[in-house]
Amino acid sequence: MNAPNRALREIVREEPVMRAQILAFLEGGSRTIPEIAAELGVPTHEVVFWVMGMRRYGHVQEVKGATDEGYFRYEAIVKHLAKEPE
């Protein structure tokens, strides 16, 4: 993808919007960063920022072991909300 480089501030600002799209895509199973970038139609280096932020704050986790191409796969972490007693 030959998109012009954007300021880091712009990329980080989009994380809340992109988080929803990435998590929706990961519902179909674990994916690599290049697979996520291709699905969303955005540069790979921008997906790295979003996925690493999501990883840091517990939205995604790495799947053990790398692909044959050397990429890690990421999966969504399902958070179970405690149900309030009635």
C-alpha positions as CSV (number, residue, x, y, z in Angstrom):
1,M,0.0,0.0,0.0
2,N,1.4,3.3,-1.0
3,A,-0.4,5.6,1.4
4,P,1.4,8.7,2.4
5,N,2.8,8.6,5.9
6,R,0.6,10.2,8.5
7,A,1.6,11.8,11.7
8,L,1.8,9.3,14.6
9,R,-0.8,11.5,16.5
10,E,-3.3,10.9,13.7
11,I,-2.8,7.1,13.8
12,V,-3.1,6.8,17.5
13,R,-6.2,9.0,17.5
14,E,-8.0,6.5,15.3
15,E,-7.4,3.6,17.7
16,P,-10.8,3.6,19.3
17,V,-12.5,3.4,15.9
18,M,-10.1,0.8,14.5
19,R,-10.3,-1.3,17.7
20,A,-14.0,-2.1,16.9
21,Q,-13.2,-3.0,13.3
22,I,-10.2,-5.2,14.3
23,L,-12.1,-7.0,17.0
24,A,-14.9,-7.7,14.6
25,F,-12.5,-9.2,12.1
26,L,-10.9,-11.3,14.8
27,E,-14.2,-12.8,15.6
28,G,-13.5,-15.1,12.6
29,G,-10.3,-16.4,14.3
30,S,-6.8,-15.3,14.9
31,R,-5.0,-13.2,12.3
32,T,-1.6,-11.8,11.6
33,I,-1.0,-8.0,11.3
34,P,-0.6,-8.2,7.5
35,E,-4.0,-10.1,7.3
36,I,-5.6,-7.4,9.4
37,A,-4.1,-4.6,7.3
38,A,-5.3,-6.2,4.1
39,E,-8.8,-6.7,5.4
40,L,-9.1,-3.1,6.6
41,G,-7.2,-1.6,3.6
42,V,-4.8,0.3,5.8
43,P,-1.0,0.3,5.9
44,T,0.6,-2.5,8.0
45,H,2.7,-0.1,10.1
46,E,-0.5,1.6,11.3
47,V,-2.1,-1.7,12.3
48,V,1.0,-2.4,14.4
49,F,0.3,0.7,16.5
50,W,-3.3,-0.3,17.0
51,V,-2.8,-4.0,17.7
52,M,0.1,-3.3,20.1
53,G,-2.1,-0.8,22.0
54,M,-4.9,-3.3,22.1
55,R,-2.5,-5.9,23.4
56,R,-1.2,-3.6,26.1
57,Y,-4.7,-2.9,27.4
58,G,-6.0,-6.5,27.2
59,H,-8.1,-6.5,24.1
60,V,-6.0,-9.0,22.1
61,Q,-3.4,-11.5,22.8
62,E,-0.7,-13.4,20.8
63,V,-1.3,-16.9,19.8
64,K,1.7,-19.0,20.7
65,G,4.1,-19.7,17.8
66,A,4.7,-17.8,14.6
67,T,3.5,-18.5,11.1
68,D,5.8,-19.9,8.4
69,E,6.4,-16.3,7.3
70,G,7.4,-15.3,10.9
71,Y,4.3,-13.4,11.9
72,F,2.5,-13.8,15.2
73,R,-1.2,-14.3,15.1
74,Y,-3.5,-12.3,17.4
75,E,-6.9,-13.2,18.8
76,A,-9.5,-11.2,20.7
77,I,-9.7,-11.6,24.4
78,V,-13.3,-12.3,25.4
79,K,-14.1,-10.4,28.6
80,H,-16.9,-11.9,30.6
81,L,-18.8,-9.3,32.5
82,A,-20.0,-10.3,35.9
83,K,-23.8,-10.4,36.0
84,E,-25.4,-8.4,38.7
85,P,-27.4,-10.4,41.3
86,E,-31.1,-9.9,40.9
